[in-house]
Amino acid sequence: MRIDHVQLAIPSGSEASCRAFYCGVLGWSEIAKPASLQARGGLWLAAGDAQVHLGVDPDFRSARKAHPAFATDDLDAIAAVLEAAGCAVDWDDAIAGRRRFYTSDPVGNRLEFIA
């Protein structure tokens, strides 16, 4: 078994700012949504083998505790890109031997990046 994708909620009308963050800052690719789902808004993204689907939620509340974690071979480079874009990078050393940090997307969803 494997995870096919992770879905995060976003508020209506935030697609442009999320696209700028995920595609522009992080360099992820946008995936075309099936025609049957396009009217719902949101966007689908690919980061390596991982997919993140951003779905519009009319009762949106950002995920400030729950979060996806993305493994990377170059944690420092991702942190530098995020900091250069003005995003907060919060390093966490709570797990011995694992380098990781948290950041938030433009709508406040928590994201973890881990080496």
C-alpha positions as CSV (number, residue, x, y, z in Angstrom):
1,M,0.0,0.0,0.0
2,R,1.1,3.6,-0.6
3,I,-0.3,7.1,-0.3
4,D,-1.7,8.2,-3.7
5,H,-2.0,11.9,-2.7
6,V,-2.5,14.2,0.3
7,Q,-5.3,16.8,0.1
8,L,-5.1,20.1,1.9
9,A,-8.0,22.6,2.1
10,I,-7.7,26.1,0.8
11,P,-10.3,28.9,0.9
12,S,-12.1,29.9,-2.2
13,G,-10.2,32.4,-4.4
14,S,-6.8,31.4,-3.1
15,E,-5.6,29.4,-6.1
16,A,-3.4,32.1,-7.5
17,S,-1.5,32.7,-4.2
18,C,-1.1,28.9,-3.7
19,R,0.1,28.4,-7.2
20,A,2.6,31.1,-6.8
21,F,3.9,29.5,-3.6
22,Y,3.9,25.8,-4.6
23,C,4.9,26.2,-8.2
24,G,6.8,29.5,-8.1
25,V,8.6,29.2,-4.8
26,L,8.9,25.5,-4.3
27,G,9.1,24.7,-8.0
28,W,6.4,22.0,-8.0
29,S,4.4,21.2,-11.1
30,E,0.7,21.7,-11.5
31,I,-1.2,18.6,-12.7
32,A,-4.3,19.0,-14.9
33,K,-7.4,18.2,-12.9
34,P,-10.0,15.9,-14.5
35,A,-12.6,17.9,-16.4
36,S,-15.3,16.6,-14.0
37,L,-13.5,18.2,-11.0
38,Q,-12.4,21.5,-12.5
39,A,-15.6,23.4,-11.5
40,R,-14.8,22.7,-7.8
41,G,-11.7,25.0,-7.9
42,G,-8.5,24.2,-6.2
43,L,-5.4,22.7,-7.9
44,W,-3.4,19.5,-8.1
45,L,0.4,19.5,-7.7
46,A,3.3,17.1,-8.1
47,A,6.6,17.2,-6.2
48,G,8.7,14.3,-7.3
49,D,6.6,11.2,-6.7
50,A,4.3,13.0,-4.2
51,Q,1.0,14.6,-5.2
52,V,-0.7,17.3,-3.2
53,H,-4.3,18.2,-4.0
54,L,-5.5,21.6,-2.8
55,G,-9.3,21.5,-2.5
56,V,-11.6,24.5,-1.9
57,D,-13.4,24.3,1.4
58,P,-16.2,26.8,2.0
59,D,-15.7,26.4,5.8
60,F,-11.9,26.6,5.5
61,R,-9.7,26.5,8.5
62,S,-5.9,26.1,8.0
63,A,-4.2,22.9,9.2
64,R,-1.8,24.3,11.8
65,K,-1.0,21.0,13.5
66,A,-1.9,18.2,11.0
67,H,0.5,18.3,8.1
68,P,2.2,16.4,5.3
69,A,6.0,15.8,5.5
70,F,8.2,15.9,2.4
71,A,11.5,14.1,2.4
72,T,14.3,15.8,0.6
73,D,18.0,15.3,-0.1
74,D,18.7,19.0,0.1
75,L,16.9,20.4,3.1
76,D,19.1,23.5,3.3
77,A,18.4,24.5,-0.3
78,I,14.7,24.3,0.3
79,A,15.0,26.3,3.5
80,A,17.0,29.0,1.7
81,V,14.5,29.2,-1.1
82,L,11.6,29.6,1.3
83,E,13.5,32.2,3.4
84,A,14.4,34.2,0.3
85,A,10.7,34.3,-0.6
86,G,9.9,35.7,2.9
87,C,8.5,32.5,4.3
88,A,9.2,31.5,7.9
89,V,11.4,28.4,8.4
90,D,11.0,26.9,11.9
91,W,13.7,24.3,12.5
92,D,12.8,21.5,14.9
93,D,15.3,19.2,16.6
94,A,12.8,17.1,18.6
95,I,13.7,13.9,16.7
96,A,17.3,12.9,17.4
97,G,19.3,12.4,14.1
98,R,16.6,13.9,11.9
99,R,16.9,17.4,10.4
100,R,13.6,19.0,9.7
101,F,11.7,22.2,9.6
102,Y,8.2,23.6,9.3
103,T,6.8,26.3,7.2
104,S,3.3,27.4,6.2
105,D,1.7,27.9,2.8
106,P,0.0,31.2,1.9
107,V,-3.3,30.1,3.6
108,G,-1.7,28.9,6.8
109,N,-1.4,25.1,6.2
110,R,1.6,23.6,8.0
111,L,4.2,21.8,5.9
112,E,7.1,19.8,7.1
113,F,10.4,19.2,5.2
114,I,12.7,16.5,6.5
115,A,16.1,15.2,5.4
